[in-house]
Amino acid sequence: MNLTIQDLEAIGGRTLQVFSEGVERAEPDMCWEFNKQVSNLESQAIQLYGIVAILTKKEDDIAKVAEMWDAMTRLVDTFASKLKSLCDQHPFCETSHDTLLDLRNRCSRLRDLHA
């Protein structure tokens, strides 16, 4: 069973939809609700990273490996961008993009390594 880039993008899109819906339900001044949604988004990104890591280890075509890491890099960029825009709507809630940015850097390095 192979995960395609389109599958990864579809999973990422659904993840963002669930995240956005969760944040919309959260009261702007209820930071624990917002932070819970952020934590869920980060967990999903880490899980997707793990799945891609496992699948790319089984791939013989280096170009396909680079493509998958490129897709993962773009996906994490999208997650981080969405998080930033929603942070602006919840100005009282302090949250960090560090986990997503670290994950993005790992994906980018793996993409460049296989390019």
C-alpha positions in Angstrom: 0.0 0.0 0.0 1.4 3.3 -1.1 0.6 6.8 0.1 0.5 9.2 -2.8 1.2 12.9 -2.7 -2.5 13.5 -3.4 -3.4 11.3 -0.4 -1.1 13.3 1.8 -2.6 16.5 0.6 -6.1 15.2 1.2 -5.2 14.1 4.7 -3.6 17.5 5.3 -6.6 19.3 4.0 -8.9 17.4 6.3 -6.6 18.0 9.2 -6.7 21.7 8.6 -10.5 21.6 8.3 -10.8 19.9 11.7 -8.3 22.3 13.2 -10.1 25.4 11.8 -13.5 24.1 13.0 -12.1 23.4 16.5 -10.6 26.9 16.7 -13.8 28.5 15.5 -15.7 26.8 18.4 -13.1 28.1 20.9 -13.9 31.3 22.7 -11.2 33.9 21.8 -10.2 34.4 25.4 -10.2 30.7 26.3 -6.6 29.9 25.6 -6.7 26.3 26.9 -9.2 25.5 24.1 -7.1 27.1 21.4 -3.9 25.5 22.7 -5.6 22.1 22.7 -6.4 22.6 19.0 -2.8 23.7 18.3 -1.5 20.6 20.1 -3.8 18.4 18.0 -2.6 20.0 14.8 1.1 19.5 15.8 0.4 15.9 16.7 -1.2 15.3 13.3 1.8 16.9 11.5 4.2 14.7 13.5 2.1 11.6 12.7 2.1 12.4 9.0 5.9 12.9 9.2 6.3 9.5 10.7 4.1 7.9 8.0 6.1 9.6 5.3 9.4 8.5 6.9 8.3 4.9 7.0 7.1 4.9 3.4 10.1 6.7 2.0 12.5 4.1 3.6 10.8 1.5 1.4 11.0 3.6 -1.8 13.9 2.8 -4.2 13.3 5.8 -6.5 15.2 8.8 -5.0 13.2 11.2 -7.0 9.9 9.9 -5.5 11.4 10.2 -2.1 12.4 13.9 -2.8 8.8 14.5 -4.1 7.2 13.1 -1.0 9.4 15.2 1.3 8.7 18.2 -0.8 5.0 17.6 -0.4 5.4 17.1 3.3 7.4 20.4 3.5 4.6 22.2 1.7 2.0 20.7 3.9 3.8 21.7 7.1 4.1 25.2 5.6 0.4 25.3 5.1 -0.2 24.2 8.7 2.1 26.9 10.0 0.5 29.5 7.9 -3.0 28.6 9.1 -1.8 28.5 12.7 -0.3 32.0 12.3 -3.5 33.4 10.8 -5.6 31.9 13.6 -3.2 33.2 16.3 -4.0 36.7 15.0 -7.7 36.0 15.8 -6.8 34.8 19.3 -4.4 37.6 20.4 -4.6 36.7 24.1 -3.4 33.2 23.5 0.3 32.8 23.3 1.3 29.8 21.3 4.5 28.8 19.5 5.1 27.7 15.9 8.4 26.1 17.0 7.2 22.5 16.7 5.8 23.0 13.2 8.9 25.0 12.1 11.3 22.4 13.4 9.3 19.7 11.6 9.3 21.8 8.4 13.1 22.2 8.6 13.5 18.4 9.0 11.3 17.7 6.0 13.1 20.4 4.0 16.5 18.9 4.8 15.3 15.4 3.8 13.9 16.8 0.6 17.2 18.5 -0.2 19.2 15.4 0.7 17.3 13.3 -1.8 17.0 15.9 -4.6 
